Amino acid sequence: MTTLEFDGIAFDPDAVEKPAPPAEPQAAPAVSAGAVPAARAVPTRAALAAPAVPTTSTPNPLAQLRAGVADAHRAALAAQYALQRALWERAGLAPPADAERAADTAPRPTTSHAPEWAFKPQARTTRTHLDHPALRQLADGDIAGVFGPTYHRPGIRPAAKLAAQHPLVLTEVTTLELFGAEGHGRLTAAYEGDPGTAATQAAEVFALYTALPLSLTGSTLVSSGPAGAPGPHSGTLELRVTEIDLVPRPHLTAEVHIDGAAPLSVEVTATEPTGAEIGPGRADETLLLSEFHMTHLARGDQAIAMGPEFAEYTGVRATRLPTGGLLLVDRVLDFDGERGELNTAAYTTEYDSPADSWYYGDTANESMPHFVYMETSLQAALLMGYYAGPTLTQPGTTLSLRNLGGTATVLRRVDLRDSTIRQHSRLLSTTILPGSSLQTFDYTLSTGGEPFYRGETMFGYFSDEALANQTGLDAGRPAPTWLAEHPEAATRNIDVAARRADPAAPLASRATLALIDRVQVVDGGGKYGAGYLHSLREIDPADWYFDRHFHLDPVIPGSLGVESVIHAVQEWMLDAGYADGLEDPAFRIPADIAFSWRYRGQFLPTDGTVELEAHIKELRHGEHGVIAVVDGSLWKPGLRIYELTDLAIELGEREVRS
């Protein structure tokens, strides 16, 4: 394992007592990117026909991971989250007519993707229509019998049901759209009886459909709506969800439109039994922390999320998970550790990655983008390090969480859409310093029981004073870009924004992942003489990720800084012609190339610009395509704060169909 370093202080996780490492599966040796001769020009695709001979490096052994996993959640690994394919016209997201091709005999069907901010339900179903017998089942409380087995969790005692307050008046639900009504959700139904009661019951159906009761064991639906409202006592209705959330309790609000009547406002909340505890290990009887706790940790009540010791962090700037579409860990299955024991712990967490997740739609990769690999693993690692209580050693001090660096390797190529990612993480050490705390972790991610990503990382908790005194990677010394040091270098420009503006342009990162607008290229430039890339982008304080990362503590996610360098390299590879001759080109993360990063600063909404550079370090033809390996850096004005080593991007024939 690599020794991690923080401003001259070395931290060797191998020095911490821990179990013997497990037997590693047979894999190709790690590839160490070789130096490129200084005078080397950028080769063409044809020149890469002969594969380079990779050099071998010392394996990076990881210590044994704890294997205690709740048996009740094994089914989640195999469960496939269904796509919402039908009746999305209202959201402008209708899939093609042939979207129902069989996955085992044909390429995966085209998927419409959720908005980044959309609510992520804890269970999914293929059902988009409910007849009257199905509604009767819901009224009897048989939610899993209607929507499927993912609506049953062993740790949740089912109690919620439809129409618990009034006789059932819905006769049919004709449409269920998870992301209808501009992304919030939509339902249409027929009814016989009081229109106000019908409106309330329609909202209850949607609450059950989106699995709100799975947040709290024994919870029931508490509904408020206009019973006895004027309107026809027979007809159809349309429910349009206006808000759906898990904080402070799982709830939704909606407007219901009935012909011949004014719109009706309804609200449904999943509420725990009176006096029931809902903190760690209580809301779900088999999970330490669930999606409900994750949402509270991101932007709610930290006492609910982490326990009463964390109450002082509610409503103030403190350590949190990201929110919205950047919240990429769902639940904690087990924790082998104790609060206050800061030097060792092992734990297992999970993240569900539905195929309609926003990042699959916005990336130029054929499957999961690189930043999601980073975020889901790092969020899982830090989560229980924070739970152990390092900030509790400095009461009354405002401490902000920042990632400081790490190393990670993709172990195998895998399509992660509709998969459950299981994260095995270990806290290896904690060092308490004046005004800060440092923690080291290692982690392995797997799906289907097979590891696919492995790494180690360091996080720091910093006081306001420590953050204000950051001096970057170069101890405050000037560190100009390579281009600034070579003003004579001839540059050419790639207009990324113009290419992205063409809806038909292939392999373009879009929407939320439109992270760069232009790339300056110096052919044959850079410190390896194989090519140099530079990009400068203005920061808009209204950029979407500031609201997500973090609540009350807005900074650009470091993983999106890495992603922006990847985009620059991708645009260069296309511009250089490496996709020429490919029938259906696609980008991906190559396996067995260890990538390292160091962060010594933060991008704030007021910082003005993000500047990046990438030095082409190696180009080679691998088994699946052309691989570019680069080193890079990112600057805020006057300060170099990110350093990336051996960041690899592969371009080849598409093997995963969207």
C-alpha positions in Angstrom: 0.0 0.0 0.0 1.2 3.5 -0.8 2.2 5.7 2.0 0.0 8.7 2.0 1.4 12.1 2.9 -0.1 15.3 4.2 2.1 18.4 4.1 5.2 16.6 5.3 3.5 14.2 7.6 3.6 10.6 6.4 0.8 8.1 7.1 1.5 4.5 6.3 -1.8 2.5 6.7 0.3 -0.7 6.6 1.7 0.2 9.9 -1.7 -0.1 11.5 -2.4 -3.5 12.9 -4.9 -5.3 10.7 -5.8 -8.8 9.4 -3.7 -10.6 6.9 -4.6 -9.7 3.3 -7.0 -12.1 1.4 -6.0 -14.2 -1.5 -6.1 -12.0 -4.6 -7.9 -13.2 -7.7 -5.6 -13.8 -10.7 -5.4 -10.6 -12.8 -3.2 -8.9 -15.3 -0.2 -7.1 -13.7 -0.6 -3.4 -13.0 0.6 -1.2 -15.8 3.1 1.5 -15.0 2.9 4.2 -17.7 6.4 4.5 -19.2 8.1 7.7 -20.1 7.6 9.0 -23.6 10.8 10.3 -25.4 10.9 14.1 -25.1 10.9 14.6 -28.9 8.1 12.2 -29.6 5.3 13.5 -31.8 1.7 12.6 -31.5 1.2 9.2 -33.3 -1.7 8.3 -35.5 -4.0 5.4 -34.8 -2.2 3.4 -37.4 1.1 4.0 -35.6 -0.4 2.4 -32.5 -1.2 -0.9 -34.2 1.6 -2.7 -32.3 0.8 -2.8 -28.6 3.3 -1.4 -26.2 4.9 -3.8 -23.8 3.7 -2.7 -20.4 6.2 -2.7 -17.5 5.3 -4.5 -14.4 5.2 -2.9 -11.0 5.0 -4.1 -7.5 1.5 -5.3 -6.7 -0.6 -3.2 -4.4 -1.9 -5.7 -1.8 -4.9 -4.7 0.3 -5.6 -6.2 3.6 -8.4 -8.6 4.3 -11.9 -7.1 4.3 -14.5 -8.1 6.9 -17.0 -10.5 5.5 -19.9 -10.1 7.8 -22.8 -9.1 5.5 -26.5 -9.1 6.3 -28.0 -12.1 4.5 -31.2 -10.3 4.0 -29.6 -8.0 1.5 -28.1 -10.7 -0.8 -31.1 -10.5 -3.0 -30.4 -6.8 -3.6 -27.3 -7.8 -5.6 -29.3 -9.8 -8.1 -32.3 -7.4 -8.2 -32.6 -5.5 -11.4 -34.0 -2.0 -11.1 -36.6 -1.7 -13.8 -36.5 1.1 -16.3 -39.4 3.6 -16.7 -40.0 3.1 -20.5 -43.7 4.0 -20.9 -45.7 7.2 -21.0 -42.9 9.8 -20.4 -44.2 12.1 -23.0 -45.1 14.6 -20.4 -41.5 14.9 -19.3 -40.2 15.0 -22.8 -38.3 11.8 -22.2 -40.2 9.2 -24.3 -38.2 6.2 -25.3 -38.3 4.6 -28.8 -41.0 2.3 -29.7 -38.7 -0.7 -29.8 -37.5 -0.2 -26.2 -38.7 -3.6 -25.0 -36.0 -5.8 -26.7 -34.9 -8.8 -24.7 -31.7 -8.0 -22.8 -30.2 -11.5 -23.3 -30.7 -11.6 -27.1 -30.2 -8.0 -28.2 -28.3 -4.8 -27.2 -29.7 -3.0 -24.1 -32.6 -0.7 -25.1 -32.3 3.0 -25.3 -32.9 4.5 -21.8 -34.4 7.8 -20.9 -32.6 9.3 -18.0 -33.7 11.0 -14.8 -32.9 14.6 -14.0 -29.9 15.0 -11.7 -32.1 16.4 -8.9 -34.9 13.7 -9.2 -36.0 11.7 -6.2 -34.4 8.2 -6.1 -36.9 5.7 -4.7 -35.7 2.8 -2.5 -37.4 0.3 -4.7 -38.4 0.1 -8.3 -41.1 -1.7 -10.3 -42.0 -2.3 -13.9 -45.7 -1.7 -13.3 -47.2 1.4 -14.8 -50.9 0.3 -14.5 -53.0 -0.9 -11.6 -56.4 -2.5 -12.0 -59.0 -2.6 -9.2 -57.8 -5.9 -7.7 -54.3 -4.5 -7.5 -55.7 -1.5 -5.7 -57.5 -3.8 -3.3 -54.2 -5.5 -2.6 -52.7 -2.1 -1.7 -55.6 -1.4 0.5 -54.9 -4.7 2.3 -51.2 -3.7 2.8 -49.8 -6.2 0.2 -47.4 -3.7 -1.3 -44.7 -6.2 -2.4 -47.4 -8.4 -3.9 -48.4 -5.5 -6.2 -45.1 -3.9 -7.0 -42.6 -6.7 -6.6 -40.1 -8.2 -4.1 -37.9 -5.2 -3.9 -40.7 -3.5 -1.9 -40.1 -5.9 0.9 -37.2 -5.4 3.3 -36.5 -7.7 6.2 -35.9 -4.9 8.6 -39.1 -3.0 7.8 -42.3 -4.2 9.4 -45.0 -3.4 6.8 -47.9 -1.4 8.1 -48.7 1.2 5.4 -51.7 0.6 3.2 -53.9 2.5 0.7 -57.2 4.0 1.8 -56.8 3.5 5.6 -58.8 6.6 6.3 -61.7 6.3 3.9 -63.3 3.6 1.7 -61.4 2.9 -1.6 -62.8 5.1 -4.4 -60.1 4.6 -7.0 -61.1 2.0 -9.6 -58.0 2.0 -11.8 -54.6 3.6 -12.1 -54.0 4.1 -15.8 -50.5 5.7 -15.7 -47.6 5.6 -13.2 -44.7 7.8 -14.3 -41.7 8.0 -11.9 -40.3 11.0 -13.6 -43.4 12.5 -15.2 -44.5 16.0 -14.5 -41.1 17.5 -15.4 -39.3 15.0 -13.3 -41.2 14.9 -10.0 -43.7 12.2 -10.9 -47.2 11.8 -12.4 -50.2 9.5 -12.1 -53.5 9.2 -13.8 -56.5 7.3 -12.4 -60.2 6.6 -12.6 -62.5 6.9 -9.6 -66.1 6.5 -8.4 -66.9 8.6 -5.3 -65.8 11.7 -3.5 -63.2 13.5 -5.7 -61.3 14.8 -2.7 -60.9 11.3 -1.3 -59.9 10.1 -4.8 -57.2 12.8 -4.9 -55.8 11.8 -1.5 -55.8 8.1 -2.4 -54.0 8.8 -5.7 -51.2 10.5 -3.7 -51.1 7.5 -1.4 -50.7 5.2 -4.4 -47.8 7.3 -5.5 -46.2 7.2 -2.1 -46.4 3.4 -2.0 -45.1 3.2 -5.6 -42.1 5.3 -4.6 -41.5 3.1 -1.5 -41.7 5.9 1.0 -42.7 3.5 3.8 -39.5 1.6 3.4 -37.7 4.4 5.3 -39.3 3.7 8.7 -40.3 0.3 10.1 -43.9 0.1 11.1 -44.7 3.4 9.4 -48.2 4.3 8.2 -49.4 6.9 5.7 -50.8 10.1 7.1 -52.7 12.0 4.4 -54.2 15.4 4.2 -56.5 16.4 1.4 -59.8 18.0 0.6 -62.3 15.3 1.5 -65.7 16.4 0.4 -64.3 18.8 -2.2 -66.8 19.8 -4.9 -66.5 18.1 -8.2 -67.8 15.2 -10.2 -68.2 11.9 -8.3 -67.2 9.8 -11.3 -64.4 10.4 -13.7 -60.6 10.6 -14.1 -57.9 12.6 -12.4 -54.3 13.5 -13.0 -51.9 13.8 -10.1 -48.7 15.9 -10.6 -46.1 15.6 -7.8 -44.7 18.9 -6.7 -42.3 17.7 -4.0 -41.1 14.3 -2.8 -38.4 13.9 -0.2 -37.2 11.9 2.8 -36.5 14.9 5.1 -37.8 15.5 7.7 -40.0 12.5 7.1 -40.7 10.7 3.9 -43.4 12.7 2.2 -44.8 14.0 -1.0 -47.1 16.9 -2.0 -49.0 17.0 -5.2 -51.7 18.9 -7.2 -54.6 16.8 -8.5 -56.5 18.0 -11.6 -60.1 16.7 -12.1 -62.2 17.9 -15.1 -64.8 20.3 -13.9 -63.1 21.1 -10.6 -60.4 23.4 -9.3 -56.9 21.8 -8.7 -56.7 20.0 -5.3 -53.6 20.1 -3.1 -52.7 16.9 -1.2 -49.9 15.7 1.0 -48.9 12.2 2.2 -46.3 11.5 4.9 -44.9 8.1 6.1 -44.8 8.4 9.8 -43.2 6.1 12.4 -45.3 4.7 15.3 -45.7 7.0 18.2 -42.6 7.0 20.4 -40.5 4.9 18.0 -36.8 5.6 17.7 -35.6 6.3 14.2 -31.8 6.9 14.7 -29.0 4.5 13.6 -30.1 0.9 13.7 -33.7 1.9 14.6 -35.5 3.1 11.4 -34.7 -0.3 9.7 -34.2 -3.2 12.1 -31.4 -4.9 10.0 -29.5 -1.8 8.7 -27.3 0.5 10.7 -28.0 3.4 8.3 -30.5 3.5 5.5 -31.3 5.9 2.6 -33.3 7.9 5.2 -30.2 8.5 7.4 -28.1 9.3 4.4 -30.5 12.1 3.4 -30.5 13.5 6.9 -26.7 13.4 7.0 -26.6 15.3 3.7 -29.0 18.1 4.6 -31.2 17.2 7.6 -31.0 16.3 11.3 -27.5 14.9 12.1 -28.9 13.5 15.4 -31.2 11.3 13.4 -28.5 10.4 10.9 -25.6 9.7 13.3 -27.0 9.7 16.8 -27.7 12.3 19.5 -23.9 13.1 20.0 -24.1 14.8 16.6 -27.0 17.1 17.3 -24.8 20.2 17.5 -24.0 19.8 13.8 -27.6 20.2 12.6 -28.3 23.4 10.7 -24.7 24.6 10.7 -21.7 24.0 8.5 -20.3 20.6 9.3 -19.3 17.3 7.8 -21.9 16.1 5.4 -22.5 13.8 2.5 -23.4 15.4 -0.8 -27.0 15.9 -1.7 -29.2 15.3 -4.8 -27.7 13.3 -7.6 -24.2 13.5 -6.0 -25.3 11.4 -3.0 -23.8 8.1 -4.1 -24.1 5.8 -1.1 -27.4 4.3 0.1 -27.0 2.2 3.2 -24.7 0.7 5.8 -25.1 -3.1 6.2 -22.6 -3.6 9.0 -20.0 -1.8 11.1 -17.3 -3.7 12.9 -16.1 -0.9 15.2 -17.0 1.4 18.0 -17.7 5.1 18.4 -14.6 6.7 19.9 -12.3 4.0 18.6 -10.6 6.0 15.8 -7.9 3.8 14.6 -9.6 0.7 13.2 -13.0 -0.2 11.8 -14.4 -2.3 8.9 -17.8 -1.8 7.3 -20.0 -2.7 4.4 -22.1 -0.3 2.5 -24.2 -0.4 -0.8 -25.1 1.9 -3.6 -27.8 1.2 -6.2 -27.1 2.5 -9.7 -30.2 2.4 -11.8 -29.7 2.5 -15.6 -31.7 5.7 -15.9 -29.4 7.6 -13.5 -28.6 11.1 -14.7 -24.9 10.5 -15.1 -25.3 7.7 -17.6 -27.2 10.1 -19.8 -24.7 13.0 -19.5 -21.4 11.2 -19.8 -19.4 10.5 -23.0 -18.4 7.1 -21.5 -20.2 4.0 -22.6 -21.1 3.2 -18.9 -20.4 4.8 -15.6 -18.2 8.0 -15.7 -15.0 8.1 -13.7 -16.2 10.7 -11.1 -18.9 8.3 -9.9 -16.3 5.6 -9.3 -14.5 8.1 -7.2 -17.5 9.6 -5.4 -19.3 6.4 -4.4 -16.1 4.8 -3.1 -14.9 7.9 -1.2 -18.4 8.7 0.3 -18.6 5.1 1.5 -15.2 5.2 3.1 -15.6 8.6 4.9 -19.1 7.8 6.1 -18.2 5.5 8.9 -14.9 7.3 9.7 -17.1 10.3 10.6 -19.5 8.0 12.4 -16.6 6.8 14.6 -16.5 10.4 16.0 -13.2 12.3 15.2 -15.0 15.6 15.2 -16.5 14.8 18.7 -12.9 15.2 20.1 -13.1 19.0 19.3 -16.5 20.1 20.5 -17.6 23.6 19.5 -15.2 23.7 16.6 -16.5 24.0 13.1 -14.8 21.4 11.0 -15.2 20.9 7.3 -14.4 17.7 5.5 -12.1 17.6 2.5 -10.5 14.7 0.6 -6.7 15.0 0.4 -5.7 12.3 -2.0 -5.4 8.6 -2.8 -4.8 5.9 -5.3 -7.3 3.7 -7.1 -7.4 1.0 -9.8 -10.2 -0.3 -12.0 -9.8 -4.1 -11.7 -12.0 -5.2 -14.5 -14.4 -3.9 -17.2 -18.0 -4.0 -16.0 -21.3 -2.4 -17.0 -22.7 -1.0 -13.7 -26.1 0.1 -14.9 -28.9 -1.5 -12.9 -26.4 -3.0 -10.4 -26.0 -2.8 -6.7 -22.4 -1.8 -5.8 -21.2 -3.2 -2.5 -18.4 -1.2 -0.9 -16.1 -2.9 1.7 -14.2 -0.2 3.5 -11.8 0.0 6.4 -10.7 2.9 8.6 -7.0 2.4 9.0 -5.9 5.3 11.2 -6.9 8.7 12.7 -4.5 11.5 13.6 -5.8 14.4 15.7 -3.9 17.7 15.0 -4.6 21.2 16.2 -7.6 22.5 14.2 -7.8 19.3 12.1 -8.1 15.5 12.0 -6.7 13.2 9.4 -8.1 9.7 8.5 -6.8 7.0 6.1 -9.0 4.3 4.5 -8.9 1.5 2.0 -11.8 0.1 0.1 -12.9 -2.5 -2.5 -16.0 -2.2 -4.6 -17.7 -5.2 -6.0 -20.9 -6.2 -7.9 -22.2 -9.7 -8.3 -19.7 -10.8 -5.7 -16.7 -9.9 -7.9 -14.4 -6.9 -7.1 -14.0 -4.3 -9.8 -12.4 -1.2 -8.1 -9.9 -0.9 -5.3 -8.1 2.0 -3.6 -7.0 3.9 -0.6 -7.5 7.5 0.4 -7.0 10.2 3.1 -9.6 12.7 4.4 -9.1 15.7 6.6 -11.4 17.6 8.9 -10.3 21.3 9.0 -11.2 24.3 11.0 -12.0 27.6 9.3 -8.6 28.9 10.1 -6.9 25.8 8.6 -8.9 26.2 5.4 -8.1 29.9 5.2 -4.4 29.2 5.5 -4.1 26.6 2.7 -1.0 27.2 0.5 -1.7 24.7 -2.3 0.6 21.9 -3.5 3.6 24.2 -3.8 3.7 25.7 -0.3 2.6 29.0 -1.6 5.3 29.3 -4.1 4.4 30.3 -7.7 3.7 27.3 -9.9 2.8 28.5 -13.4 1.3 26.3 -16.0 3.6 24.7 -18.6 1.9 27.0 -21.2 2.7 30.1 -19.2 6.3 29.0 -19.0 6.4 28.4 -22.8 4.7 31.4 -24.2 6.3 30.8 -27.6 4.5 27.4 -28.0 2.2 27.3 -31.0 -1.4 26.4 -29.8 -4.5 25.4 -31.6 -8.0 25.4 -30.1 -10.7 22.7 -29.8 -14.1 24.4 -29.5 -15.8 22.0 -27.1 -18.9 24.1 -26.5 -19.6 24.4 -30.3 -19.3 20.6 -30.7 -21.5 20.0 -27.7 -24.2 22.4 -29.1 -24.8 19.9 -31.9 -27.3 17.4 -30.5 -26.0 14.8 -33.0 -22.3 15.2 -32.0 -21.2 11.8 -30.7 -19.1 11.2 -27.5 -19.9 14.6 -26.0 -20.4 15.1 -22.2 -23.5 17.2 -21.8 -25.8 19.0 -19.4 -24.6 18.6 -15.9 -21.3 17.2 -17.1 -20.5 20.1 -19.5 -17.4 20.9 -17.5 -15.1 22.5 -20.1 -15.8 24.8 -23.1 -12.5 25.0 -24.9 -9.1 23.1 -25.0 -5.8 24.6 -26.1 -3.5 22.0 -27.7 0.3 22.2 -28.1 1.1 19.3 -30.4 4.4 17.7 -29.2 4.3 19.9 -26.1 4.2 19.2 -22.4 6.8 17.8 -20.1 6.8 14.5 -22.0 6.9 16.0 -25.5 3.9 13.9 -26.5 1.2 16.6 -26.3 -0.1 19.3 -24.0 -3.7 20.3 -23.2 -4.9 23.5 -21.4 -8.3 24.7 -20.5 -9.7 27.7 -18.5 -13.3 28.0 -17.4 -15.1 30.7 -15.4 -16.8 29.6 -12.2 -20.5 30.5 -12.0 -21.6 30.7 -8.4 -24.9 29.3 -9.6 -23.3 26.1 -11.0 -25.5 23.1 -9.9 -22.9 21.3 -7.9 -22.5 24.0 -5.3 -25.9 23.2 -4.0 -25.0 19.6 -3.8 -21.5 19.6 -2.4 -22.0 20.4 0.4 -25.1 21.7 2.1 -24.0 25.0 3.8 -20.4 24.4 2.6 -20.3 24.8 -1.2 -17.1 23.6 -3.0 -16.6 22.0 -6.4 -16.2 18.2 -5.9 -12.6 17.1 -6.5 -13.9 14.2 -8.6 -15.4 16.7 -11.0 -12.1 18.4 -11.3 -10.7 15.0 -12.3 -13.6 14.5 -14.7 -12.9 17.9 -16.4 -9.3 16.7 -17.2 -10.8 13.5 -18.6 -13.1 15.5 -20.9 -10.1 17.5 -22.2 -8.3 14.3 -23.1 -11.4 12.8 -24.6 -11.9 15.9 -26.9 -8.2 15.8 -27.9 -8.4 12.1 -28.8 -11.4 12.7 -31.0 -9.7 15.8 -32.6 -6.5 13.8 -33.2 -8.4 11.2 -35.1 -8.3 8.2 -32.8 -12.0 7.4 -33.4 -11.5 7.4 -37.2 -12.2 3.9 -38.6 -14.2 2.8 -35.5 -17.7 1.7 -36.3 -19.2 2.8 -33.0 -16.5 4.5 -30.8 -16.9 4.7 -27.0 -14.8 6.0 -24.1 -14.2 3.9 -21.0 -11.8 3.6 -18.0 -9.1 1.0 -18.8 -8.4 -1.7 -16.2 -5.1 -2.3 -14.3 -3.7 1.3 -14.4 -3.4 2.8 -11.0 -4.4 6.4 -10.8 -3.3 8.8 -8.0 -4.5 12.2 -7.0 -3.6 14.9 -4.4 -5.8 17.8 -3.3 -4.4 20.8 -1.3 -7.2 23.3 -1.7 -10.7 23.9 -2.7 -12.7 25.7 -5.5 -15.2 28.1 -3.9 -18.1 29.8 -5.7 -16.2 33.0 -5.6 -12.9 31.8 -6.9 -13.4 33.1 -10.4 -11.8 30.4 -12.6 -10.8 26.8 -12.9 -7.6 26.3 -14.9 -6.3 22.8 -15.9 -3.5 21.3 -17.9 -2.8 17.7 -19.0 0.5 16.3 -20.2 0.2 13.4 -22.5 2.4 10.8 -20.9 1.8 7.7 -23.0 -0.2 6.4 -25.9 -0.6 2.7 -26.5 -2.9 0.3 -28.3 -4.5 -2.0 -25.8 -6.7 -5.0 -26.3 -9.8 -2.9 -26.4 -8.6 0.3 -28.0 -6.2 3.3 -27.8 -5.2 4.3 -24.2 -4.0 7.7 -23.3 -2.2 8.2 -19.9 -1.7 11.7 -18.7 -0.5 13.7 -15.7 -2.4 16.8 -14.8 -2.9 19.7 -12.5 -5.7 22.2 -11.7 -5.3 25.8 -10.4 -7.5 28.3 -8.7 -6.2 31.9 -9.4 -2.6 32.0 -8.2 -2.6 28.5 -6.6 -2.1 25.0 -7.9 -4.3 22.8 -5.8 -4.9 19.4 -7.6 -2.3 17.0 -9.0 -3.2 13.9 -11.0 -0.9 11.1 -11.9 -1.5 8.3 -14.5 -5.0 9.3 -15.3 -6.0 6.9 -18.1 -8.7 7.1 -20.8 -9.5 4.4 -23.4 -11.2 4.9 -26.8 -12.4 1.8 -28.7 -15.4 0.0 -30.2 -18.5 0.3 -28.1 -19.2 -2.9 -26.1 -22.0 -1.6 -23.9 -25.2 -0.4 -25.5 -27.2 2.4 -23.9 
